[in-house]
Amino acid sequence: MIVNEADAVVELIPQHEHARISAEILKNWKEPGVRANPLWNALWTAVREHDRAWIPLDASPWLNERQIPYSFTHYPEPEKITAYQHGIEAAASLHIYSGLLVSRHYAAFFASSTTEEGQNFFRLEKERQQKLREELGYPAQEEDHLKLLQFCDDVSLYACMNTPGVSKDEEIEWFQNGFRHSFAFLNNETIQARFKTKESIQLHPFPLQTELKCAVHGVKVEKKDITKTTAHKILQNGEPSVRPIRFVP
């Protein structure tokens, strides 16, 4: 769950909804040749389904010590790892290359883990990845496709986690200095994002074919109304919330 807090209200955006925006970004990717790759459909599936692991967790969220649903960044690790394993298996059931990319995506979070659970997860996923590569015949575009998954994920998180229209110096720190990945067709420039208006996000250099319009769906809930007995129905009972978004040059 993406959890955005205001004074008396929380906005909750399911992770799988955020992944839908990631897939819309990929669908509009400008780089020549990406769609011509034989694994394009499996790549798109990986981006669309990369947070499927969160569907059951978001459907019945756990509350933290302040009686607010845990965000994805602070969710208890053992349960998160179990969900990640199920999510990877679900992606692999759609296409083994999708499973490979989702495994790479999740395992990267634990590359420097200091917990036994995190280290075990990383080790087991590295083993899984090697088996999938062998089955696939070592796909040549794996690293490039992982970059695309991670970039689309990052841009969608930027749109979902920031307050609409926020000034650059008040953005979440993750993306204030630009996104971590660059691309040869954009001369390897660091891609920067900023809000031009509450609804429009400028990306420069612009990596998409055309301006992209979409909307992020979530719910808003009064903090005072959140209890352990209501948490399992919070997505059904919250006030629907829509964030209109335009990604523009």
Backbone bond lengths (Angstrom), bond angles and torsions (degrees), N, CA, C in turn:
res aa  C-N    CA-C-N  psi(-1)  N-CA   C-N-CA  omega(-1)  CA-C   N-CA-C  phi
1 M - - - 1.456 - - 1.531 109.13 -
2 I 1.310 115.09 134.84 1.455 120.51 168.71 1.521 106.30 -90.65
3 V 1.324 116.56 123.55 1.460 122.29 -174.24 1.524 108.39 -117.85
4 N 1.329 115.91 113.83 1.464 121.93 178.01 1.524 108.50 -111.63
5 E 1.325 115.85 118.94 1.464 120.55 -175.48 1.518 112.14 -99.70
6 A 1.327 115.53 137.37 1.457 122.99 164.93 1.530 106.45 -114.73
7 D 1.306 117.51 -168.83 1.462 119.73 -174.46 1.521 112.11 -58.52
8 A 1.310 117.16 -55.43 1.463 120.77 -174.26 1.524 113.15 -116.55
9 V 1.336 115.92 -0.82 1.464 120.76 -172.22 1.519 109.94 -129.53
10 V 1.322 116.28 149.14 1.464 121.02 169.06 1.520 108.88 -119.75
11 E 1.324 114.97 138.45 1.458 121.50 172.16 1.518 107.08 -100.26
12 L 1.323 116.71 129.39 1.453 122.67 -177.74 1.525 109.46 -117.40
13 I 1.335 116.06 122.17 1.462 121.57 179.33 1.523 107.53 -118.98
14 P 1.327 118.58 116.56 1.464 120.16 179.19 1.524 111.42 -60.91
15 Q 1.315 115.49 145.22 1.460 120.19 -179.69 1.533 112.11 -61.51
16 H 1.321 116.80 -37.16 1.464 119.36 -178.64 1.525 111.00 -68.08
17 E 1.329 117.47 -28.05 1.459 121.24 173.78 1.528 110.26 -69.12
18 H 1.309 116.43 -43.57 1.471 120.15 175.00 1.524 110.79 -58.47
19 A 1.347 117.09 -39.04 1.465 120.48 179.10 1.525 111.13 -64.64
20 R 1.324 117.15 -32.01 1.470 120.17 177.16 1.527 110.71 -61.10
21 I 1.326 116.80 -40.50 1.464 120.47 177.58 1.524 110.04 -66.79
22 S 1.324 116.92 -39.18 1.468 120.30 175.74 1.528 110.64 -55.76
23 A 1.333 116.10 -43.84 1.465 120.33 -179.02 1.526 111.66 -67.70
24 E 1.336 117.98 -34.10 1.465 120.61 176.05 1.528 110.48 -64.27
25 I 1.317 116.31 -37.98 1.469 120.58 177.75 1.524 109.64 -63.43
26 L 1.326 117.12 -47.11 1.460 120.32 179.45 1.523 111.14 -61.77
27 K 1.312 117.10 -40.98 1.468 121.47 -178.76 1.529 110.95 -58.29
28 N 1.339 116.15 -28.40 1.464 120.82 -178.23 1.529 112.98 -102.53
29 W 1.315 117.33 17.56 1.462 121.80 -176.98 1.531 110.89 -64.78
30 K 1.311 115.33 137.48 1.472 120.97 -172.41 1.524 113.60 -89.74
31 E 1.291 118.69 -21.14 1.469 121.33 -171.78 1.526 111.80 -58.35
32 P 1.313 118.45 126.51 1.465 121.08 -179.89 1.531 111.00 -62.48
33 G 1.307 115.38 140.95 1.454 120.06 172.25 1.515 116.14 90.37
34 V 1.332 118.70 -13.98 1.463 118.96 -176.96 1.519 110.94 -62.88
35 R 1.335 117.53 -45.08 1.462 120.12 -179.26 1.519 113.02 -71.22
36 A 1.322 116.93 -19.65 1.461 119.88 -179.60 1.511 112.25 -77.08
37 N 1.319 117.41 -13.88 1.460 120.12 -179.54 1.528 109.91 -66.68
38 P 1.319 118.08 136.12 1.472 120.38 -179.75 1.534 113.66 -58.68
39 L 1.326 117.04 -20.87 1.460 120.59 -178.35 1.530 112.36 -99.14
40 W 1.351 116.34 15.90 1.464 119.31 -179.48 1.524 112.37 -55.61
41 N 1.315 118.16 -48.35 1.465 120.26 -177.33 1.525 111.59 -62.38
42 A 1.325 116.30 -38.43 1.468 119.90 178.50 1.524 111.04 -69.23
43 L 1.337 116.58 -35.15 1.464 120.09 175.12 1.524 110.16 -63.92
44 W 1.330 117.01 -48.58 1.466 120.08 179.58 1.528 110.47 -59.80
45 T 1.317 116.94 -40.55 1.473 120.71 178.05 1.518 110.65 -61.72
46 A 1.325 117.31 -41.71 1.462 120.25 179.24 1.527 110.81 -61.43
47 V 1.323 117.11 -42.99 1.472 120.58 -179.65 1.525 110.02 -67.34
48 R 1.320 117.17 -44.69 1.471 120.40 -178.98 1.529 111.93 -65.63
49 E 1.327 116.64 -35.93 1.463 120.76 -172.71 1.526 113.25 -103.46
50 H 1.334 118.31 8.65 1.463 117.98 -169.78 1.525 113.54 -66.81
51 D 1.328 117.90 -21.21 1.461 120.03 177.44 1.521 113.00 -111.52
52 R 1.327 116.55 23.34 1.468 120.08 176.32 1.521 110.91 -58.43
53 A 1.323 117.39 -27.70 1.468 121.25 178.70 1.519 112.53 -55.00
54 W 1.342 115.89 -28.00 1.459 120.17 -174.52 1.517 114.05 -85.00
55 I 1.325 119.01 -9.11 1.460 120.00 -175.44 1.528 112.02 -56.36
56 P 1.338 119.76 -52.20 1.475 118.16 179.66 1.525 113.11 -68.78
57 L 1.328 118.26 -31.97 1.466 120.18 179.10 1.522 110.67 -68.57
58 D 1.327 116.94 -40.67 1.456 120.43 -179.60 1.526 112.05 -73.41
59 A 1.330 116.54 -27.98 1.466 119.71 -179.78 1.522 111.85 -68.56
60 S 1.321 116.39 -27.12 1.467 120.39 179.76 1.523 108.78 -139.50
61 P 1.334 116.68 72.22 1.471 120.29 -170.04 1.525 113.37 -68.12
62 W 1.318 114.48 148.93 1.448 121.56 171.92 1.524 108.66 -87.61
63 L 1.321 115.39 149.06 1.454 120.82 179.04 1.517 110.54 -100.44
64 N 1.341 115.67 142.69 1.464 119.75 176.56 1.526 109.96 -83.35
65 E 1.335 116.35 -171.06 1.459 120.47 -175.53 1.525 112.75 -66.32
66 R 1.332 117.45 -17.25 1.471 121.31 177.52 1.523 112.03 -96.15
67 Q 1.334 115.85 8.70 1.465 121.58 -179.58 1.522 112.85 63.34
68 I 1.347 114.10 35.99 1.457 122.91 173.74 1.532 106.81 -116.82
69 P 1.331 119.39 141.26 1.469 119.10 176.88 1.531 111.98 -55.51
70 Y 1.330 115.35 138.93 1.459 119.94 175.62 1.524 109.88 -59.97
71 S 1.311 116.66 135.92 1.458 120.59 169.71 1.531 108.66 -78.22
72 F 1.320 116.66 164.97 1.462 120.10 179.89 1.527 112.00 -62.54
73 T 1.321 117.09 -25.04 1.463 120.03 -178.16 1.515 112.52 -75.43
74 H 1.329 117.96 -23.90 1.458 121.14 -174.57 1.521 113.43 -119.60
75 Y 1.317 117.51 9.23 1.458 120.23 -178.55 1.525 109.89 -62.89
76 P 1.342 118.67 141.04 1.474 120.83 -179.16 1.530 112.26 -52.69
77 E 1.313 115.72 131.44 1.463 121.04 -169.37 1.523 115.17 -62.76
78 P 1.333 120.84 -47.14 1.478 118.83 -176.76 1.522 112.82 -57.02
79 E 1.319 116.96 -45.01 1.460 120.64 -179.57 1.535 111.07 -69.10
80 K 1.315 116.25 -35.87 1.463 119.94 178.36 1.534 109.93 -65.42
81 I 1.305 117.51 -42.58 1.466 120.40 -179.69 1.524 110.94 -63.68
82 T 1.325 117.14 -43.13 1.464 119.98 177.87 1.524 110.36 -59.53
83 A 1.329 116.52 -43.36 1.464 120.02 177.96 1.524 111.09 -63.72
84 Y 1.315 117.65 -40.96 1.466 121.18 178.33 1.531 110.95 -59.02
85 Q 1.306 116.55 -43.55 1.465 119.90 179.29 1.519 110.97 -60.33
86 H 1.327 116.38 -43.45 1.467 119.98 178.21 1.521 110.88 -65.41
87 G 1.337 116.77 -38.56 1.450 120.43 179.70 1.521 112.34 -65.10
88 I 1.311 116.66 -39.97 1.467 120.98 177.99 1.517 110.28 -64.07
89 E 1.325 116.16 -43.24 1.467 120.39 178.86 1.524 111.02 -63.41
90 A 1.345 116.46 -39.02 1.463 119.88 178.61 1.528 110.90 -65.04
91 A 1.330 117.15 -41.83 1.465 120.21 177.73 1.524 111.01 -64.50
92 A 1.331 116.51 -42.12 1.466 120.44 -179.61 1.520 111.81 -65.63
93 S 1.338 116.97 -28.09 1.463 119.82 178.55 1.533 111.05 -69.65
94 L 1.338 116.92 -23.01 1.461 121.12 176.86 1.522 111.07 -82.95
95 H 1.338 115.85 -41.13 1.474 122.39 173.61 1.524 106.93 -165.32
96 I 1.306 116.99 134.66 1.469 118.43 -175.09 1.529 111.13 -65.18
97 Y 1.336 117.75 -27.90 1.463 118.99 176.86 1.524 110.32 -69.79
98 S 1.312 117.77 -36.79 1.463 120.74 174.47 1.524 109.59 -60.69
99 G 1.330 116.56 -42.80 1.458 120.37 177.83 1.516 112.17 -62.02
100 L 1.328 116.99 -39.09 1.462 120.63 178.05 1.520 111.05 -61.93
101 L 1.329 117.11 -46.96 1.460 120.39 -178.07 1.534 111.45 -66.23
102 V 1.321 117.51 -41.05 1.464 119.95 179.31 1.527 110.35 -67.40
103 S 1.315 117.45 -37.94 1.462 120.67 175.29 1.526 110.54 -61.21
104 R 1.322 117.48 -44.97 1.468 120.99 177.53 1.531 110.50 -59.72
105 H 1.328 115.93 -43.27 1.461 121.61 -178.05 1.525 110.65 -61.16
106 Y 1.319 117.04 -50.71 1.467 120.16 -177.92 1.526 112.14 -70.73
107 A 1.317 116.88 -40.57 1.468 119.59 -177.64 1.523 111.22 -62.36
108 A 1.332 117.00 -31.72 1.468 120.11 -179.01 1.522 111.81 -59.83
109 F 1.338 117.47 -27.37 1.461 120.27 179.35 1.524 111.98 -67.28
110 F 1.336 116.57 -19.44 1.454 120.92 -172.77 1.530 112.56 -116.29
111 A 1.326 116.49 14.10 1.468 119.84 -177.52 1.523 112.17 -60.74
112 S 1.321 117.05 -30.99 1.470 121.20 -179.79 1.526 111.17 -117.03
113 S 1.315 116.79 27.66 1.464 120.46 -176.89 1.531 111.40 -62.72
114 T 1.308 115.19 143.63 1.472 120.91 177.06 1.526 111.11 -107.05
115 T 1.337 117.80 3.19 1.459 120.08 179.08 1.522 110.24 -101.12
116 E 1.316 116.11 153.62 1.461 120.11 179.06 1.524 110.87 -63.76
117 E 1.347 116.69 -40.76 1.466 119.95 -179.85 1.525 111.17 -63.03
118 G 1.349 115.82 -43.69 1.447 119.93 -179.50 1.524 112.50 -66.22
119 Q 1.322 116.77 -41.69 1.456 120.63 179.21 1.523 111.60 -65.17
120 N 1.337 116.70 -39.87 1.465 120.39 178.12 1.524 111.10 -65.79
121 F 1.325 116.11 -41.83 1.458 119.76 178.20 1.521 110.26 -60.87
122 F 1.317 117.50 -45.75 1.460 121.24 -179.69 1.531 110.60 -60.59
123 R 1.328 117.06 -45.18 1.471 121.11 -179.09 1.529 111.33 -62.83
124 L 1.330 116.44 -46.56 1.463 119.90 -178.36 1.522 111.83 -65.91
125 E 1.339 116.74 -36.27 1.457 118.74 178.74 1.526 111.84 -70.75
126 K 1.330 117.66 -34.55 1.467 119.58 175.28 1.527 109.92 -61.37
127 E 1.325 116.59 -38.97 1.464 120.27 177.78 1.526 110.52 -66.74
128 R 1.334 116.20 -43.37 1.461 120.04 177.83 1.531 110.50 -59.65
129 Q 1.329 116.46 -44.91 1.461 121.07 -177.89 1.530 111.32 -59.96
130 Q 1.310 116.67 -40.69 1.462 119.36 -179.24 1.531 110.88 -65.29
131 K 1.312 116.85 -40.00 1.466 120.24 178.53 1.525 110.91 -65.10
132 L 1.322 116.43 -41.37 1.464 119.89 179.74 1.525 110.86 -67.05
133 R 1.334 116.79 -39.07 1.477 119.69 177.41 1.531 110.47 -60.94
134 E 1.307 116.21 -44.70 1.464 119.98 -179.99 1.520 110.40 -60.93
135 E 1.332 116.14 -41.69 1.458 120.17 -179.99 1.526 111.29 -65.85
136 L 1.328 116.63 -33.92 1.457 122.05 -178.56 1.527 113.30 -85.03
137 G 1.316 117.36 -11.32 1.455 120.58 -176.31 1.511 113.05 78.99
138 Y 1.319 116.54 33.38 1.466 123.99 176.19 1.534 111.82 54.66
139 P 1.319 117.01 74.67 1.481 120.91 -177.29 1.519 112.19 -59.95
140 A 1.326 115.79 131.75 1.468 121.28 -172.50 1.524 112.61 -69.77
141 Q 1.335 117.34 -27.11 1.464 120.45 -173.86 1.523 113.57 -95.31
142 E 1.321 118.00 13.51 1.466 120.10 -174.61 1.529 112.96 -55.53
143 E 1.327 117.71 -48.53 1.468 120.03 -177.29 1.525 111.33 -65.61
144 D 1.327 116.84 -41.91 1.462 120.15 179.07 1.521 111.19 -64.02
145 H 1.315 116.31 -39.93 1.457 120.07 -179.53 1.529 111.66 -71.60
146 L 1.314 117.61 -34.56 1.466 119.41 174.50 1.526 110.00 -63.27
147 K 1.329 117.39 -42.12 1.469 120.72 176.64 1.522 111.10 -57.84
148 L 1.322 116.62 -42.23 1.458 120.15 179.76 1.522 111.40 -64.07
149 L 1.327 116.40 -44.39 1.467 119.73 177.60 1.525 110.03 -58.05
150 Q 1.323 116.07 -48.72 1.464 120.23 -176.71 1.521 111.99 -66.61
151 F 1.327 117.18 -37.05 1.460 119.60 179.15 1.528 111.08 -67.39
152 C 1.328 117.29 -47.53 1.462 120.13 179.03 1.524 110.52 -61.63
153 D 1.307 117.29 -37.64 1.462 122.05 175.23 1.524 110.36 -60.93
154 D 1.321 117.17 -46.44 1.466 121.34 -178.18 1.528 111.92 -63.99
155 V 1.330 116.98 -43.58 1.467 119.35 -178.77 1.525 110.42 -65.12
156 S 1.321 116.70 -41.06 1.457 119.77 177.60 1.525 111.24 -64.61
157 L 1.330 117.35 -40.15 1.467 120.07 176.67 1.528 110.86 -62.64
158 Y 1.315 116.44 -39.96 1.469 119.87 176.65 1.527 110.21 -55.55
159 A 1.330 116.17 -45.46 1.463 120.74 -177.90 1.522 111.87 -69.62
160 C 1.325 117.32 -34.20 1.463 121.25 -173.94 1.529 113.48 -87.20
161 M 1.317 117.93 -27.94 1.460 120.77 -171.88 1.527 113.39 -96.97
162 N 1.320 117.35 -24.37 1.460 119.92 179.83 1.521 111.43 -82.91
163 T 1.308 116.40 150.71 1.455 121.28 171.09 1.523 108.78 -67.52
164 P 1.334 119.36 127.19 1.468 120.04 -178.59 1.530 111.80 -53.41
165 G 1.338 115.01 129.83 1.449 120.69 179.15 1.506 115.15 81.73
166 V 1.320 118.40 7.64 1.456 122.18 -175.91 1.535 110.76 -61.02
167 S 1.316 116.62 146.30 1.464 120.52 175.58 1.531 109.50 -73.04
168 K 1.318 115.72 158.86 1.467 120.56 -174.66 1.528 111.72 -58.65
169 D 1.322 117.40 -40.15 1.458 119.58 -175.90 1.534 113.39 -77.12
170 E 1.335 116.55 -4.71 1.461 119.74 177.51 1.526 112.62 -113.13
171 E 1.321 116.94 7.11 1.463 120.61 174.52 1.531 110.23 -63.97
172 I 1.344 115.36 163.63 1.465 117.92 168.81 1.527 107.91 -62.40
173 E 1.317 115.83 144.81 1.468 121.13 -170.72 1.523 113.25 -63.69
174 W 1.322 117.55 -27.45 1.457 120.41 -173.72 1.523 113.16 -50.87
175 F 1.343 116.66 -38.01 1.465 119.33 -169.79 1.523 113.47 -120.35
176 Q 1.312 118.19 12.53 1.467 119.84 -177.30 1.522 112.18 -63.00
177 N 1.316 116.99 -30.31 1.465 120.43 -178.56 1.521 112.54 -102.30
178 G 1.323 116.22 19.56 1.453 120.40 -179.77 1.513 112.16 98.15
179 F 1.321 115.17 173.61 1.460 120.80 -177.61 1.525 110.21 -86.56
180 R 1.319 115.01 154.58 1.478 120.69 -172.34 1.519 113.43 -71.23
181 H 1.343 117.93 -24.96 1.461 120.32 -175.39 1.530 111.13 -104.56
182 S 1.322 114.36 143.01 1.464 121.23 173.20 1.524 107.82 -125.49
183 F 1.337 115.73 167.13 1.458 120.04 -171.24 1.524 109.87 -137.48
184 A 1.333 114.70 141.43 1.458 120.48 -174.49 1.523 111.64 -60.76
185 F 1.342 118.63 -36.46 1.461 119.72 -176.75 1.533 111.53 -70.45
186 L 1.335 116.87 -10.82 1.466 121.95 173.14 1.529 110.63 -111.38
187 N 1.327 115.47 26.83 1.469 122.88 177.35 1.528 112.61 60.08
188 N 1.331 115.38 27.41 1.466 121.91 177.73 1.530 112.70 56.72
189 E 1.320 116.71 26.83 1.467 120.27 175.37 1.529 110.12 -74.53
190 T 1.325 116.37 147.10 1.459 120.73 173.47 1.521 108.72 -68.53
191 I 1.319 116.51 127.30 1.461 120.93 -179.43 1.520 108.97 -86.18
192 Q 1.315 115.13 125.25 1.465 122.42 -178.25 1.529 109.50 -107.12
193 A 1.319 115.74 149.41 1.460 121.47 174.49 1.516 109.60 -125.73
194 R 1.323 115.47 147.81 1.464 120.62 171.94 1.521 108.27 -158.01
195 F 1.322 116.00 152.50 1.457 121.07 176.32 1.531 109.36 -81.38
196 K 1.332 115.96 122.39 1.465 120.69 172.02 1.526 109.88 -84.16
197 T 1.332 116.35 -37.66 1.465 123.45 174.33 1.523 106.29 -140.07
198 K 1.314 117.25 -175.96 1.466 119.53 177.84 1.523 112.12 -65.67
199 E 1.318 116.42 -22.73 1.461 119.54 -176.56 1.520 114.07 -110.72
200 S 1.322 118.60 -14.78 1.464 120.21 -175.54 1.520 111.56 -112.37
201 I 1.324 115.40 132.78 1.455 123.50 179.45 1.518 108.23 -117.39
202 Q 1.308 114.94 121.09 1.464 120.02 179.63 1.526 109.25 -88.58
203 L 1.329 116.09 130.96 1.459 122.52 172.88 1.522 108.10 -113.48
204 H 1.330 115.83 129.56 1.472 119.66 -179.07 1.532 109.85 -143.57
205 P 1.351 116.27 127.72 1.462 127.61 -7.44 1.530 110.94 -63.94
206 F 1.309 116.25 156.23 1.460 121.32 -170.34 1.526 110.64 -86.67
207 P 1.339 118.44 119.05 1.470 120.49 -173.25 1.522 114.75 -95.04
208 L 1.332 117.29 2.69 1.458 120.41 -174.92 1.525 111.47 -105.56
209 Q 1.339 114.93 161.28 1.469 119.49 -179.28 1.518 111.43 -67.33
210 T 1.319 116.45 -43.57 1.457 122.41 -177.74 1.521 108.69 -145.19
211 E 1.319 116.27 170.02 1.461 120.75 171.23 1.530 109.28 -53.18
212 L 1.325 116.57 136.94 1.461 121.04 -176.40 1.524 110.00 -116.10
213 K 1.343 115.72 121.76 1.455 121.70 175.68 1.520 109.13 -103.99
214 C 1.309 116.41 133.70 1.458 120.80 176.78 1.525 108.00 -156.05
215 A 1.313 116.65 -178.93 1.462 120.90 179.87 1.520 108.72 -147.17
216 V 1.316 116.21 138.10 1.463 122.72 178.56 1.523 108.30 -100.16
217 H 1.323 116.04 127.45 1.462 121.31 -177.50 1.529 110.65 -106.37
218 G 1.317 115.25 132.90 1.453 121.54 176.24 1.516 109.32 -150.78
219 V 1.329 115.66 -156.10 1.463 120.78 174.99 1.515 108.91 -138.02
220 K 1.328 115.47 156.63 1.457 121.69 172.32 1.526 108.28 -117.36
221 V 1.338 114.61 138.96 1.459 120.43 -175.50 1.520 108.81 -136.37
222 E 1.324 116.24 137.08 1.460 120.85 172.58 1.527 108.90 -67.72
223 K 1.323 116.59 130.62 1.465 120.14 -178.83 1.525 111.36 -56.35
224 K 1.317 116.22 -38.22 1.468 120.09 -176.12 1.528 112.07 -66.44
225 D 1.335 117.21 -17.40 1.459 120.80 -177.42 1.528 112.82 -92.93
226 I 1.328 117.10 -3.22 1.464 120.24 -176.49 1.527 109.84 -89.22
227 T 1.320 115.85 122.40 1.462 122.10 175.65 1.525 108.32 -138.08
228 K 1.316 116.20 169.22 1.469 119.96 178.04 1.519 111.61 -60.35
229 T 1.323 116.46 -32.22 1.468 118.94 -177.78 1.523 112.72 -79.13
230 T 1.339 117.69 -19.40 1.472 119.96 179.74 1.526 112.31 -100.48
231 A 1.332 117.47 -14.73 1.468 120.39 -171.70 1.522 112.17 -60.15
232 H 1.352 117.77 -36.35 1.462 119.12 -175.01 1.520 113.05 -71.40
233 K 1.338 117.09 -10.45 1.461 120.28 177.31 1.525 111.93 -120.31
234 I 1.316 115.86 20.32 1.462 119.71 -171.72 1.525 112.14 -65.95
235 L 1.336 117.99 -35.25 1.458 120.09 -179.62 1.532 111.30 -72.30
236 Q 1.346 117.02 -32.31 1.463 120.08 179.04 1.526 111.95 -77.18
237 N 1.322 116.81 -33.35 1.460 120.31 -171.24 1.533 114.36 -100.24
238 G 1.325 117.31 -11.21 1.457 119.41 179.46 1.520 111.79 -71.14
239 E 1.311 115.71 163.03 1.465 120.69 177.17 1.527 109.44 -74.46
240 P 1.328 118.22 122.44 1.468 119.95 -178.70 1.524 111.51 -54.98
241 S 1.328 114.82 138.61 1.457 121.87 -179.14 1.524 108.75 -129.40
242 V 1.313 116.46 134.67 1.463 121.00 179.83 1.525 108.92 -127.96
243 R 1.319 116.28 129.81 1.462 122.05 174.28 1.528 108.90 -107.42
244 P 1.322 119.70 101.71 1.469 119.71 173.11 1.537 109.23 -67.80
245 I 1.319 115.70 137.92 1.467 120.43 -177.51 1.523 109.40 -137.39
246 R 1.317 116.13 139.45 1.459 122.52 168.98 1.518 108.22 -127.83
247 F 1.308 116.81 124.41 1.463 120.72 172.44 1.527 106.63 -93.87
248 V 1.331 115.53 122.13 1.462 120.50 -171.53 1.527 110.06 -128.82
249 P 1.342 116.43 157.95 1.469 119.96 176.21 1.528 111.48 -68.87
